[in-house]
Amino acid sequence: MAHNAGVDLSCSVGLHLRADEADDAAALIAAELASGSADAHLGAGLIHFAVAQFPLAARHLETAFLNYKAAGRRRRAALASSHLTRLHFDGTGKPSVAAGWSARARRLL
């Protein structure tokens, strides 16, 4: 993916990366994703969110949510769910989907 390395990409999750930094971070996380780490999926989801790749972001954040929940890490699952809330509200413009993820986060806490 070609990017202008001088452009600052920002999004509502508070993650600020230049395009070249996002590519470097994604390469690092790709190695971790092979292990199925929930943390790696969370990081990958946030990076994809930051560069407006919403379908990829949702896939990674949902995987992180499911892996955290399966491991009994309710607070981390709620964190992933809250990021999915923002993704769907701010990114995809689907407030009803966002409300569902917000409800999941509340139930976990």
Backbone hydrogen bonds, N-H to C=O, Kabsch-Sander energy under -0.5 kcal/mol:
donor,donor_aa,acceptor,acceptor_aa,energy
5,A,3,H,-0.8
7,V,4,N,-1.8
9,L,7,V,-0.7
9,L,17,L,-2.0
10,S,8,D,-0.6
11,C,15,L,-0.6
14,G,11,C,-1.8
16,H,14,G,-0.6
17,L,9,L,-2.0
17,L,15,L,-0.6
19,A,4,N,-0.5
19,A,7,V,-1.2
22,A,18,R,-2.4
23,D,19,A,-2.0
24,D,20,D,-1.9
25,A,21,E,-2.9
26,A,22,A,-2.6
27,A,23,D,-1.9
28,L,24,D,-1.9
29,I,25,A,-2.4
30,A,26,A,-2.1
31,A,27,A,-1.0
32,E,28,L,-1.0
33,L,29,I,-2.3
34,A,30,A,-0.8
35,S,32,E,-1.5
36,G,33,L,-1.5
37,S,32,E,-0.9
41,H,37,S,-2.0
42,L,38,A,-2.4
43,G,39,D,-2.6
44,A,40,A,-2.8
45,G,41,H,-2.5
46,L,42,L,-2.2
47,I,43,G,-2.3
48,H,44,A,-2.6
49,F,45,G,-2.1
50,A,46,L,-2.3
51,V,47,I,-1.3
52,A,49,F,-1.8
53,Q,48,H,-3.3
54,F,52,A,-0.9
57,A,53,Q,-2.5
58,A,54,F,-2.8
59,R,55,P,-2.1
60,H,56,L,-2.3
61,L,57,A,-2.8
62,E,58,A,-2.7
63,T,59,R,-1.9
64,A,60,H,-2.6
65,F,61,L,-2.5
66,L,62,E,-2.6
67,N,63,T,-2.6
68,Y,64,A,-2.9
69,K,65,F,-2.6
70,A,66,L,-2.5
71,A,67,N,-1.6
72,G,69,K,-1.4
73,R,68,Y,-2.7
74,R,72,G,-1.4
77,A,73,R,-2.3
78,A,74,R,-2.4
79,L,75,R,-1.9
80,A,76,R,-2.4
81,S,77,A,-2.4
82,S,78,A,-2.3
83,H,79,L,-2.0
84,L,80,A,-2.1
85,T,81,S,-2.0
86,R,82,S,-2.0
87,L,83,H,-2.5
88,H,84,L,-2.4
89,F,85,T,-2.2
90,D,86,R,-2.7
91,G,86,R,-0.9
91,G,87,L,-1.4
92,T,87,L,-1.9
94,K,88,H,-3.4
98,A,94,K,-2.3
99,A,95,P,-2.4
100,G,96,S,-1.5
101,W,97,V,-1.9
102,S,98,A,-2.4
103,A,99,A,-2.2
104,R,100,G,-1.9
105,A,101,W,-2.1
106,R,102,S,-2.2
107,R,103,A,-2.3
108,L,104,R,-1.7
109,L,105,A,-1.2
